[in-house]
Amino acid sequence: MKKILAFAGSNSSTSINHTLVSHVASTISDAEVSVIKLTDYDLPLYSIDVETEQGFPNDLKTLLATIAEVDAMIISVNEHNGTISAFFKNVLDWLTRLEYKFPANKKVLLLSTSPGKRGGVSALEYISGFLPRIDADIVGSIAFPSFSENFNSNEGTIVNTELSEAIEKAVTKLVS
C-alpha cells in the first residue's frame, strides 16, 4: 500500500490550505495517508551561520525522515505577496541543505487556495517550477480559487463540481 504525506506550507493556525489538504487526504482510501503540520517542526530562520554554528536541527532530521518514508506527497501552498510564504521557503531551504533532492522519485500533487479568485496561482507556479528541479514528479497542480465559495467548511466538502473532479482525477494519478 502506498504511503502518502500531506501538509500545507502555511504556519497559520486557521490555514485554509491546511483545511484543503486535510480534506483531500481524507478522501483517499486506497493508501496510507498522514497529515502533518509543518509548525510542529521547530526550524530557525535559515542562515549559513546558524547551520555552521548549530548544525542541522533535530526537528529537520525528523521531518526529512518522515518524507523519506513515503511514496508521494500532497502539498498545499499558501501565497504571500505573489509567492510562497517565507515560512514554507524556510522549510524548503532547510530541507534542501540537509538533502538537496529530498523529494526525488516521489509523486507530488500540488494544491493552492486563497480567498481570492486566483487561488494562490503565483505560489503554485513557483513551487511547480522549483520541485521538479530537485527531482519531484509533479502529477498535478491545482489552484483552488475563492475558498469560502468553493468549499463548505461546515460540511467539509468541495461544492464546486469542476474543482472536485479535477482533484479526484489528480488524486487517482497520485495513488496509481
N, CA, C and O atoms as a DFTB+ gen file, in Angstrom:
704 C
 N C O
     1  1       0.843      -1.183       0.000
     2  2       0.000       0.000       0.000
     3  2       0.884       1.241       0.000
     4  3       1.854       1.330       0.753
     5  1       0.536       2.186      -0.848
     6  2       1.291       3.422      -0.960
     7  2       1.172       4.267       0.305
     8  3       0.123       4.307       0.947
     9  1       2.268       4.939       0.649
    10  2       2.268       5.864       1.780
    11  2       2.320       7.278       1.236
    12  3       3.163       7.605       0.402
    13  1       1.403       8.119       1.719
    14  2       1.299       9.498       1.263
    15  2       1.367      10.436       2.450
    16  3       0.730      10.203       3.477
    17  1       2.140      11.494       2.303
    18  2       2.265      12.535       3.320
    19  2       1.589      13.789       2.790
    20  3       1.818      14.183       1.647
    21  1       0.757      14.418       3.613
    22  2       0.038      15.618       3.197
    23  2       0.305      16.746       4.195
    24  3       0.286      16.541       5.408
    25  1       0.554      17.943       3.654
    26  2       0.758      19.099       4.518
    27  2       0.557      20.387       3.736
    28  3       0.566      20.402       2.506
    29  1       0.376      21.461       4.483
    30  2       0.263      22.800       3.895
    31  2       1.551      23.557       4.183
    32  3       2.241      23.282       5.165
    33  1       1.861      24.503       3.325
    34  2       3.055      25.318       3.507
    35  2       2.817      26.519       4.397
    36  3       3.626      27.447       4.407
    37  1       1.744      26.524       5.133
    38  2       1.339      27.670       5.943
    39  2       1.656      27.461       7.423
    40  3       1.659      26.335       7.921
    41  1       1.916      28.555       8.104
    42  2       2.076      28.487       9.556
    43  2       0.896      29.133      10.279
    44  3       0.981      29.393      11.479
    45  1      -0.189      29.393       9.580
    46  2      -1.388      29.979      10.181
    47  2      -2.189      28.915      10.911
    48  3      -2.388      27.816      10.392
    49  1      -2.646      29.236      12.108
    50  2      -3.470      28.294      12.870
    51  2      -4.850      28.115      12.243
    52  3      -5.562      27.165      12.569
    53  1      -5.228      29.023      11.346
    54  2      -6.524      28.927      10.664
    55  2      -6.329      28.760       9.151
    56  3      -7.131      29.259       8.361
    57  1      -5.286      28.073       8.763
    58  2      -4.910      27.930       7.356
    59  2      -5.982      27.229       6.523
    60  3      -6.384      26.104       6.820
    61  1      -6.436      27.917       5.474
    62  2      -7.368      27.274       4.549
    63  2      -6.628      26.261       3.674
    64  3      -7.243      25.319       3.174
    65  1      -5.340      26.434       3.484
    66  2      -4.557      25.442       2.748
    67  2      -4.456      24.148       3.544
    68  3      -4.493      23.060       2.971
    69  1      -4.329      24.263       4.862
    70  2      -4.321      23.053       5.695
    71  2      -5.705      22.386       5.655
    72  3      -5.810      21.161       5.594
    73  1      -6.747      23.197       5.689
    74  2      -8.103      22.644       5.588
    75  2      -8.271      21.890       4.276
    76  3      -8.795      20.776       4.262
    77  1      -7.828      22.491       3.175
    78  2      -7.960      21.851       1.866
    79  2      -7.151      20.562       1.789
    80  3      -7.676      19.527       1.378
    81  1      -5.887      20.612       2.177
    82  2      -5.050      19.412       2.053
    83  2      -5.545      18.307       2.985
    84  3      -5.451      17.127       2.645
    85  1      -6.065      18.667       4.143
    86  2      -6.627      17.670       5.064
    87  2      -7.863      17.012       4.457
    88  3      -8.049      15.799       4.553
    89  1      -8.706      17.837       3.830
    90  2      -9.895      17.282       3.178
    91  2      -9.505      16.319       2.063
    92  3     -10.023      15.205       1.989
    93  1      -8.603      16.742       1.207
    94  2      -8.186      15.890       0.091
    95  2      -7.594      14.585       0.637
    96  3      -7.893      13.509       0.121
    97  1      -6.777      14.671       1.653
    98  2      -6.182      13.467       2.252
    99  2      -7.257      12.526       2.789
   100  3      -7.124      11.306       2.690
   101  1      -8.316      13.091       3.354
   102  2      -9.381      12.267       3.939
   103  2     -10.187      11.503       2.892
   104  3     -10.908      10.565       3.234
   105  1     -10.076      11.888       1.632
   106  2     -10.833      11.210       0.572
   107  2     -10.109       9.990       0.023
   108  3     -10.671       9.249      -0.784
   109  1      -8.887       9.776       0.443
   110  2      -8.071       8.679      -0.102
   111  2      -8.231       7.447       0.777
   112  3      -7.905       7.465       1.964
   113  1      -8.738       6.381       0.173
   114  2      -8.967       5.160       0.945
   115  2      -8.022       4.023       0.567
   116  3      -7.892       3.052       1.312
   117  1      -7.364       4.136      -0.581
   118  2      -6.518       3.042      -1.033
   119  2      -5.025       3.323      -0.862
   120  3      -4.195       2.870      -1.650
   121  1      -4.706       4.085       0.191
   122  2      -3.310       4.371       0.546
   123  2      -3.272       4.731       2.031
   124  3      -4.291       5.076       2.630
   125  1      -2.093       4.645       2.598
   126  2      -1.888       5.062       3.985
   127  2      -1.497       6.543       3.954
   128  3      -0.424       6.893       3.463
   129  1      -2.363       7.408       4.476
   130  2      -2.157       8.846       4.373
   131  2      -1.951       9.460       5.756
   132  3      -2.720       9.207       6.683
   133  1      -0.908      10.267       5.876
   134  2      -0.633      11.005       7.111
   135  2      -0.677      12.494       6.798
   136  3      -0.111      12.949       5.804
   137  1      -1.353      13.245       7.656
   138  2      -1.398      14.702       7.530
   139  2      -0.578      15.274       8.677
   140  3      -0.790      14.931       9.840
   141  1       0.357      16.149       8.336
   142  2       1.179      16.783       9.369
   143  2       1.042      18.300       9.264
   144  3       0.555      18.837       8.269
   145  1       1.483      18.961      10.312
   146  2       1.595      20.421      10.312
   147  2       3.071      20.767      10.413
   148  3       3.761      20.326      11.332
   149  1       3.545      21.548       9.473
   150  2       4.959      21.929       9.484
   151  2       5.319      22.764      10.709
   152  3       6.490      22.840      11.081
   153  1       4.333      23.385      11.333
   154  2       4.598      24.166      12.544
   155  2       4.998      23.281      13.716
   156  3       5.488      23.786      14.726
   157  1       4.801      21.982      13.603
   158  2       5.237      21.057      14.659
   159  2       6.744      20.824      14.630
   160  3       7.293      20.179      15.523
   161  1       7.415      21.352      13.601
   162  2       8.861      21.191      13.446
   163  2       9.515      22.551      13.679
   164  3       9.295      23.494      12.920
   165  1      10.301      22.638      14.711
   166  2      10.922      23.902      15.103
   167  2      12.192      24.132      14.287
   168  3      13.232      23.521      14.531
   169  1      12.073      25.033      13.312
   170  2      13.209      25.346      12.454
   171  2      13.479      26.847      12.529
   172  3      12.602      27.651      12.213
   173  1      14.689      27.228      12.948
   174  2      15.001      28.662      12.974
   175  2      15.085      29.206      11.556
   176  3      15.127      28.441      10.593
   177  1      15.109      30.506      11.432
   178  2      15.286      31.125      10.131
   179  2      16.627      30.657       9.568
   180  3      17.662      30.782      10.222
   181  1      16.598      30.117       8.344
   182  2      17.816      29.557       7.773
   183  2      18.886      30.628       7.592
   184  3      18.614      31.741       7.141
   185  1      20.084      30.265       7.949
   186  2      21.271      31.081       7.745
   187  2      22.459      30.132       7.716
   188  3      22.515      29.178       8.491
   189  1      23.396      30.388       6.836
   190  2      24.602      29.567       6.797
   191  2      25.334      29.649       8.130
   192  3      25.983      28.688       8.543
   193  1      25.232      30.794       8.805
   194  2      25.868      30.935      10.121
   195  2      25.209      30.017      11.146
   196  3      25.897      29.379      11.943
   197  1      23.878      29.949      11.128
   198  2      23.172      29.048      12.050
   199  2      23.542      27.605      11.733
   200  3      23.814      26.817      12.639
   201  1      23.553      27.260      10.453
   202  2      23.912      25.895      10.073
   203  2      25.332      25.549      10.528
   204  3      25.564      24.461      11.053
   205  1      26.273      26.461      10.331
   206  2      27.663      26.225      10.688
   207  2      27.840      26.125      12.203
   208  3      28.549      25.247      12.694
   209  1      27.198      27.023      12.933
   210  2      27.375      27.075      14.388
   211  2      26.575      26.020      15.139
   212  3      27.038      25.494      16.151
   213  1      25.370      25.706      14.647
   214  2      24.484      24.815      15.403
   215  2      24.204      23.491      14.703
   216  3      23.663      22.568      15.313
   217  1      24.566      23.395      13.439
   218  2      24.270      22.178      12.693
   219  2      22.811      22.122      12.275
   220  3      22.099      23.125      12.308
   221  1      22.381      20.933      11.881
   222  2      21.011      20.752      11.439
   223  2      20.109      20.466      12.638
   224  3      20.435      19.617      13.468
   225  1      18.977      21.170      12.736
   226  2      18.059      20.942      13.855
   227  2      17.518      19.510      13.858
   228  3      17.298      18.918      12.801
   229  1      17.310      18.967      15.049
   230  2      16.761      17.617      15.171
   231  2      15.397      17.508      14.513
   232  3      15.083      16.486      13.903
   233  1      14.574      18.561      14.631
   234  2      13.255      18.529      14.002
   235  2      13.366      18.447      12.484
   236  3      12.506      17.849      11.837
   237  1      14.391      19.028      11.916
   238  2      14.632      18.929      10.479
   239  2      14.930      17.486      10.104
   240  3      14.398      16.972       9.120
   241  1      15.765      16.845      10.874
   242  2      16.102      15.445      10.609
   243  2      14.863      14.565      10.722
   244  3      14.686      13.629       9.942
   245  1      14.013      14.865      11.686
   246  2      12.766      14.124      11.860
   247  2      11.845      14.329      10.665
   248  3      11.266      13.369      10.155
   249  1      11.705      15.578      10.214
   250  2      10.865      15.876       9.057
   251  2      11.397      15.172       7.811
   252  3      10.624      14.570       7.066
   253  1      12.686      15.240       7.580
   254  2      13.282      14.581       6.421
   255  2      13.048      13.068       6.479
   256  3      12.746      12.453       5.456
   257  1      13.182      12.472       7.646
   258  2      12.939      11.033       7.796
   259  2      11.478      10.699       7.506
   260  3      11.185       9.659       6.917
   261  1      10.571      11.564       7.909
   262  2       9.146      11.365       7.637
   263  2       8.890      11.407       6.133
   264  3       8.150      10.579       5.603
   265  1       9.494      12.357       5.456
   266  2       9.345      12.465       3.999
   267  2       9.976      11.264       3.301
   268  3       9.428      10.750       2.325
   269  1      11.108      10.826       3.792
   270  2      11.815       9.703       3.161
   271  2      10.996       8.409       3.206
   272  3      11.172       7.539       2.353
   273  1      10.115       8.278       4.180
   274  2       9.340       7.044       4.352
   275  2       8.141       6.935       3.420
   276  3       7.532       5.869       3.337
   277  1       7.784       8.016       2.710
   278  2       6.568       7.994       1.901
   279  2       6.874       7.861       0.412
   280  3       7.989       8.115      -0.043
   281  1       5.855       7.457      -0.324
   282  2       5.962       7.314      -1.770
   283  2       5.516       8.578      -2.496
   284  3       5.936       8.840      -3.624
   285  1       4.664       9.357      -1.841
   286  2       4.065      10.506      -2.500
   287  2       3.706      11.572      -1.463
   288  3       3.629      11.302      -0.265
   289  1       3.490      12.793      -1.965
   290  2       3.109      13.899      -1.088
   291  2       2.000      14.722      -1.736
   292  3       1.916      14.845      -2.958
   293  1       1.156      15.277      -0.878
   294  2       0.181      16.285      -1.288
   295  2       0.576      17.541      -0.531
   296  3       0.609      17.544       0.700
   297  1       0.873      18.600      -1.257
   298  2       1.321      19.853      -0.651
   299  2       0.394      20.967      -1.115
   300  3       0.184      21.164      -2.312
   301  1      -0.157      21.691      -0.146
   302  2      -0.977      22.854      -0.473
   303  2      -0.233      24.100      -0.024
   304  3       0.019      24.295       1.166
   305  1       0.116      24.938      -0.987
   306  2       0.924      26.121      -0.687
   307  2       0.062      27.369      -0.591
   308  3      -0.856      27.582      -1.383
   309  1       0.379      28.170       0.384
   310  2      -0.292      29.458       0.518
   311  2       0.541      30.509      -0.202
   312  3       1.713      30.294      -0.511
   313  1      -0.084      31.636      -0.458
   314  2       0.592      32.692      -1.202
   315  2       0.693      33.957      -0.358
   316  3      -0.289      34.418       0.224
   317  1       1.902      34.504      -0.308
   318  2       2.153      35.801       0.318
   319  2       2.818      36.686      -0.719
   320  3       3.904      36.370      -1.203
   321  1       2.184      37.775      -1.057
   322  2       2.758      38.744      -1.997
   323  2       3.238      38.110      -3.300
   324  3       4.309      38.447      -3.804
   325  1       2.449      37.202      -3.832
   326  2       2.731      36.630      -5.138
   327  2       3.737      35.494      -5.161
   328  3       4.200      35.113      -6.236
   329  1       4.085      34.947      -4.016
   330  2       4.998      33.802      -3.984
   331  2       4.661      32.948      -2.763
   332  3       3.710      33.242      -2.039
   333  1       5.437      31.896      -2.539
   334  2       5.191      31.060      -1.369
   335  2       5.538      31.858      -0.111
   336  3       6.282      32.837      -0.169
   337  1       4.996      31.433       1.004
   338  2       5.245      32.138       2.264
   339  2       6.709      31.998       2.695
   340  3       7.381      31.026       2.351
   341  1       7.178      32.971       3.442
   342  2       8.537      32.914       3.998
   343  2       8.693      31.684       4.886
   344  3       9.760      31.072       4.927
   345  1       7.626      31.326       5.594
   346  2       7.656      30.137       6.448
   347  2       7.982      28.886       5.623
   348  3       8.885      28.125       5.970
   349  1       7.236      28.678       4.524
   350  2       7.455      27.482       3.707
   351  2       8.802      27.535       2.996
   352  3       9.476      26.513       2.866
   353  1       9.193      28.705       2.540
   354  2      10.510      28.861       1.909
   355  2      11.603      28.464       2.888
   356  3      12.581      27.824       2.501
   357  1      11.447      28.835       4.150
   358  2      12.424      28.471       5.173
   359  2      12.499      26.951       5.345
   360  3      13.590      26.390       5.454
   361  1      11.342      26.287       5.368
   362  2      11.326      24.824       5.480
   363  2      12.060      24.203       4.290
   364  3      12.875      23.296       4.457
   365  1      11.762      24.701       3.090
   366  2      12.429      24.188       1.893
   367  2      13.934      24.446       1.929
   368  3      14.725      23.586       1.541
   369  1      14.327      25.629       2.395
   370  2      15.759      25.937       2.497
   371  2      16.465      24.943       3.404
   372  3      17.531      24.434       3.054
   373  1      15.888      24.661       4.557
   374  2      16.499      23.705       5.471
   375  2      16.536      22.295       4.868
   376  3      17.566      21.622       4.906
   377  1      15.398      21.859       4.310
   378  2      15.356      20.508       3.741
   379  2      16.396      20.320       2.651
   380  3      17.080      19.297       2.612
   381  1      16.520      21.303       1.762
   382  2      17.472      21.160       0.661
   383  2      18.918      21.268       1.124
   384  3      19.815      20.789       0.430
   385  1      19.165      21.869       2.253
   386  2      20.530      21.902       2.792
   387  2      20.918      20.539       3.351
   388  3      22.065      20.111       3.224
   389  1      19.956      19.862       3.971
   390  2      20.250      18.551       4.553
   391  2      20.248      17.457       3.475
   392  3      21.106      16.575       3.483
   393  1      19.286      17.518       2.554
   394  2      19.184      16.544       1.459
   395  2      18.604      17.269       0.256
   396  3      17.387      17.406       0.127
   397  1      19.494      17.739      -0.635
   398  2      19.081      18.623      -1.714
   399  2      17.900      18.067      -2.501
   400  3      16.941      18.792      -2.766
   401  1      17.954      16.813      -2.870
   402  2      16.877      16.231      -3.661
   403  2      15.936      15.411      -2.773
   404  3      15.637      14.254      -3.067
   405  1      15.479      16.031      -1.686
   406  2      14.630      15.322      -0.726
   407  2      13.348      14.738      -1.335
   408  3      12.870      13.719      -0.838
   409  1      12.766      15.336      -2.390
   410  2      11.557      14.711      -2.953
   411  2      11.839      13.807      -4.155
   412  3      10.915      13.462      -4.891
   413  1      13.091      13.422      -4.362
   414  2      13.454      12.628      -5.541
   415  2      12.603      11.369      -5.634
   416  3      12.414      10.646      -4.656
   417  1      12.098      11.131      -6.836
   418  2      11.323       9.933      -7.145
   419  2      10.011       9.822      -6.380
   420  3       9.453       8.731      -6.259
   421  1       9.521      10.931      -5.867
   422  2       8.222      10.935      -5.192
   423  2       7.216      11.651      -6.071
   424  3       7.500      12.711      -6.629
   425  1       6.038      11.061      -6.187
   426  2       4.948      11.753      -6.855
   427  2       4.453      12.854      -5.931
   428  3       4.365      12.666      -4.717
   429  1       4.131      14.008      -6.513
   430  2       3.665      15.133      -5.719
   431  2       2.442      15.749      -6.384
   432  3       2.455      16.063      -7.574
   433  1       1.389      15.915      -5.598
   434  2       0.210      16.648      -6.022
   435  2       0.273      18.001      -5.334
   436  3       0.326      18.082      -4.107
   437  1       0.267      19.060      -6.130
   438  2       0.337      20.415      -5.603
   439  2      -1.029      21.077      -5.653
   440  3      -1.743      21.008      -6.653
   441  1      -1.367      21.718      -4.551
   442  2      -2.604      22.472      -4.435
   443  2      -2.271      23.856      -3.914
   444  3      -1.216      24.070      -3.316
   445  1      -3.163      24.781      -4.140
   446  2      -3.060      26.095      -3.529
   447  2      -4.456      26.689      -3.484
   448  3      -5.224      26.568      -4.438
   449  1      -4.776      27.327      -2.375
   450  2      -6.053      28.014      -2.282
   451  2      -5.854      29.368      -1.640
   452  3      -4.859      29.625      -0.962
   453  1      -6.829      30.222      -1.876
   454  2      -6.830      31.553      -1.270
   455  2      -8.268      32.043      -1.247
   456  3      -9.142      31.451      -1.880
   457  1      -8.511      33.124      -0.521
   458  2      -9.859      33.689      -0.529
   459  2     -10.198      34.327      -1.882
   460  3     -11.372      34.517      -2.199
   461  1      -9.180      34.654      -2.675
   462  2      -9.377      35.365      -3.930
   463  2      -9.582      34.470      -5.132
   464  3      -9.514      33.244      -5.045
   465  1      -9.835      35.118      -6.257
   466  2     -10.205      34.420      -7.488
   467  2      -9.042      33.704      -8.175
   468  3      -9.270      32.867      -9.048
   469  1      -7.795      34.020      -7.794
   470  2      -6.653      33.359      -8.433
   471  2      -6.228      32.087      -7.697
   472  3      -5.487      31.276      -8.253
   473  1      -6.676      31.903      -6.477
   474  2      -6.390      30.661      -5.763
   475  2      -4.935      30.424      -5.451
   476  3      -4.511      29.274      -5.336
   477  1      -4.153      31.485      -5.308
   478  2      -2.738      31.313      -4.994
   479  2      -1.928      30.803      -6.163
   480  3      -0.914      30.131      -5.975
   481  1      -2.371      31.118      -7.377
   482  2      -1.733      30.569      -8.574
   483  2      -0.264      30.971      -8.704
   484  3       0.528      30.199      -9.244
   485  1       0.118      32.142      -8.230
   486  2       1.529      32.551      -8.341
   487  2       2.431      31.678      -7.468
   488  3       3.517      31.285      -7.893
   489  1       1.985      31.380      -6.261
   490  2       2.753      30.487      -5.390
   491  2       2.809      29.084      -5.986
   492  3       3.834      28.405      -5.926
   493  1       1.697      28.673      -6.557
   494  2       1.631      27.355      -7.187
   495  2       2.593      27.270      -8.370
   496  3       3.264      26.254      -8.556
   497  1       2.658      28.326      -9.162
   498  2       3.596      28.349     -10.288
   499  2       5.040      28.284      -9.797
   500  3       5.868      27.590     -10.387
   501  1       5.342      29.005      -8.720
   502  2       6.702      28.985      -8.172
   503  2       7.090      27.565      -7.753
   504  3       8.130      27.052      -8.165
   505  1       6.256      26.945      -6.943
   506  2       6.612      25.629      -6.404
   507  2       6.568      24.556      -7.495
   508  3       7.310      23.575      -7.438
   509  1       5.688      24.749      -8.494
   510  2       5.632      23.820      -9.630
   511  2       6.906      23.885     -10.466
   512  3       7.289      22.897     -11.093
   513  1       7.554      25.030     -10.477
   514  2       8.818      25.166     -11.185
   515  2      10.008      24.701     -10.373
   516  3      10.988      24.201     -10.925
   517  1       9.923      24.864      -9.065
   518  2      11.050      24.529      -8.191
   519  2      11.186      23.026      -7.936
   520  3      12.272      22.471      -8.105
   521  1      10.111      22.370      -7.537
   522  2      10.212      20.973      -7.118
   523  2      10.738      20.018      -8.190
   524  3      11.503      19.114      -7.851
   525  1      10.370      20.170      -9.467
   526  2      10.959      19.276     -10.472
   527  2      12.478      19.425     -10.602
   528  3      13.162      18.478     -10.990
   529  1      13.002      20.601     -10.281
   530  2      14.466      20.782     -10.344
   531  2      15.185      19.945      -9.303
   532  3      16.377      19.671      -9.436
   533  1      14.462      19.538      -8.264
   534  2      15.075      18.669      -7.259
   535  2      14.431      17.274      -7.310
   536  3      14.345      16.561      -6.311
   537  1      13.988      16.926      -8.517
   538  2      13.553      15.580      -8.891
   539  2      12.201      15.110      -8.350
   540  3      11.959      13.905      -8.281
   541  1      11.327      16.021      -7.968
   542  2       9.956      15.624      -7.630
   543  2       9.200      15.357      -8.927
   544  3       9.442      16.008      -9.943
   545  1       8.296      14.408      -8.884
   546  2       7.456      14.064     -10.039
   547  2       6.072      14.679      -9.810
   548  3       5.241      14.101      -9.109
   549  1       5.829      15.842     -10.397
   550  2       4.564      16.556     -10.205
   551  2       3.480      15.872     -11.046
   552  3       3.566      15.844     -12.273
   553  1       2.460      15.321     -10.374
   554  2       1.378      14.630     -11.081
   555  2       0.150      15.524     -11.264
   556  3      -0.766      15.181     -12.011
   557  1       0.135      16.652     -10.592
   558  2      -0.982      17.579     -10.726
   559  2      -0.680      18.861      -9.997
   560  3       0.065      18.879      -9.017
   561  1      -1.272      19.942     -10.490
   562  2      -1.082      21.263      -9.898
   563  2      -2.413      22.001     -10.028
   564  3      -2.804      22.403     -11.123
   565  1      -3.097      22.174      -8.912
   566  2      -4.456      22.703      -8.955
   567  2      -4.601      23.934      -8.069
   568  3      -4.375      23.877      -6.860
   569  1      -4.980      25.045      -8.690
   570  2      -5.334      26.259      -7.947
   571  2      -6.811      26.164      -7.590
   572  3      -7.648      25.850      -8.437
   573  1      -7.117      26.434      -6.344
   574  2      -8.478      26.333      -5.809
   575  2      -8.912      27.743      -5.409
   576  3      -8.663      28.166      -4.280
   577  1      -9.559      28.478      -6.321
   578  2      -9.889      29.881      -6.050
   579  2     -11.071      30.046      -5.093
   580  3     -11.840      29.113      -4.859
   581  1     -11.191      31.245      -4.555
   582  2     -12.355      31.646      -3.751
   583  2     -12.758      30.543      -2.768
   584  3     -13.850      29.982      -2.858
   585  1     -11.868      30.250      -1.842
   586  2     -12.044      29.113      -0.943
   587  2     -13.414      29.083      -0.288
   588  3     -14.077      28.046      -0.303
   589  1     -13.847      30.179       0.278
   590  2     -15.120      30.168       1.016
   591  2     -16.328      29.952       0.113
   592  3     -17.382      29.534       0.592
   593  1     -16.198      30.225      -1.170
   594  2     -17.296      29.982      -2.112
   595  2     -17.285      28.550      -2.645
   596  3     -18.332      28.012      -3.006
   597  1     -16.110      27.938      -2.693
   598  2     -15.973      26.620      -3.311
   599  2     -15.799      25.477      -2.313
   600  3     -15.755      24.311      -2.706
   601  1     -15.702      25.804      -1.035
   602  2     -15.548      24.778      -0.003
   603  2     -16.512      25.088       1.131
   604  3     -16.522      26.199       1.661
   605  1     -17.313      24.111       1.496
   606  2     -18.238      24.270       2.607
   607  2     -17.533      23.810       3.882
   608  3     -17.411      22.611       4.133
   609  1     -17.076      24.757       4.674
   610  2     -16.312      24.429       5.880
   611  2     -17.151      23.718       6.931
   612  3     -16.622      22.909       7.692
   613  1     -18.444      24.002       6.990
   614  2     -19.309      23.332       7.967
   615  2     -19.448      21.850       7.671
   616  3     -19.476      21.027       8.586
   617  1     -19.535      21.512       6.393
   618  2     -19.692      20.112       5.998
   619  2     -18.373      19.470       5.600
   620  3     -18.293      18.249       5.469
   621  1     -17.335      20.282       5.404
   622  2     -16.042      19.751       4.982
   623  2     -16.097      19.153       3.593
   624  3     -15.565      18.070       3.349
   625  1     -16.748      19.871       2.675
   626  2     -16.901      19.356       1.320
   627  2     -16.580      20.425       0.279
   628  3     -16.758      21.620       0.514
   629  1     -16.111      19.970      -0.859
   630  2     -15.904      20.846      -2.009
   631  2     -17.248      20.971      -2.717
   632  3     -17.847      19.966      -3.099
   633  1     -17.720      22.201      -2.890
   634  2     -19.031      22.403      -3.510
   635  2     -18.925      22.701      -5.000
   636  3     -19.931      22.632      -5.706
   637  1     -17.758      23.026      -5.487
   638  2     -17.548      23.286      -6.902
   639  2     -17.252      21.953      -7.589
   640  3     -16.213      21.341      -7.345
   641  1     -18.155      21.513      -8.436
   642  2     -18.044      20.206      -9.086
   643  2     -16.788      20.089      -9.936
   644  3     -16.113      19.060      -9.899
   645  1     -16.464      21.123     -10.697
   646  2     -15.276      21.069     -11.559
   647  2     -14.001      20.909     -10.732
   648  3     -13.133      20.106     -11.076
   649  1     -13.888      21.672      -9.641
   650  2     -12.712      21.556      -8.772
   651  2     -12.650      20.184      -8.116
   652  3     -11.583      19.577      -8.027
   653  1     -13.790      19.704      -7.663
   654  2     -13.850      18.390      -7.031
   655  2     -13.392      17.295      -7.994
   656  3     -12.618      16.414      -7.619
   657  1     -13.873      17.355      -9.228
   658  2     -13.491      16.351     -10.228
   659  2     -12.013      16.453     -10.594
   660  3     -11.351      15.434     -10.788
   661  1     -11.492      17.676     -10.688
   662  2     -10.074      17.856     -11.011
   663  2      -9.194      17.277      -9.911
   664  3      -8.190      16.620     -10.187
   665  1      -9.576      17.524      -8.674
   666  2      -8.797      16.997      -7.548
   667  2      -8.902      15.477      -7.497
   668  3      -7.907      14.791      -7.262
   669  1     -10.096      14.953      -7.714
   670  2     -10.279      13.499      -7.705
   671  2      -9.418      12.830      -8.778
   672  3      -8.799      11.795      -8.529
   673  1      -9.384      13.418      -9.953
   674  2      -8.566      12.885     -11.052
   675  2      -7.072      12.934     -10.697
   676  3      -6.336      11.981     -10.957
   677  1      -6.637      14.036     -10.109
   678  2      -5.228      14.172      -9.708
   679  2      -4.866      13.183      -8.603
   680  3      -3.774      12.617      -8.613
   681  1      -5.770      12.974      -7.657
   682  2      -5.519      12.017      -6.574
   683  2      -5.402      10.608      -7.144
   684  3      -4.551       9.831      -6.711
   685  1      -6.240      10.282      -8.100
   686  2      -6.159       8.962      -8.737
   687  2      -4.793       8.768      -9.382
   688  3      -4.199       7.696      -9.277
   689  1      -4.300       9.801     -10.046
   690  2      -2.974       9.728     -10.660
   691  2      -1.878       9.610      -9.605
   692  3      -0.889       8.908      -9.814
   693  1      -2.046      10.284      -8.486
   694  2      -1.072      10.219      -7.390
   695  2      -0.985       8.826      -6.805
   696  3       0.107       8.320      -6.544
   697  1      -2.121       8.212      -6.601
   698  2      -2.182       6.914      -5.930
   699  2      -1.810       5.764      -6.864
   700  3      -1.328       4.731      -6.399
   701  1      -2.025       5.922      -8.178
   702  2      -1.765       4.816      -9.119
   703  2      -0.274       4.564      -9.290
   704  3       0.119       3.673     -10.043
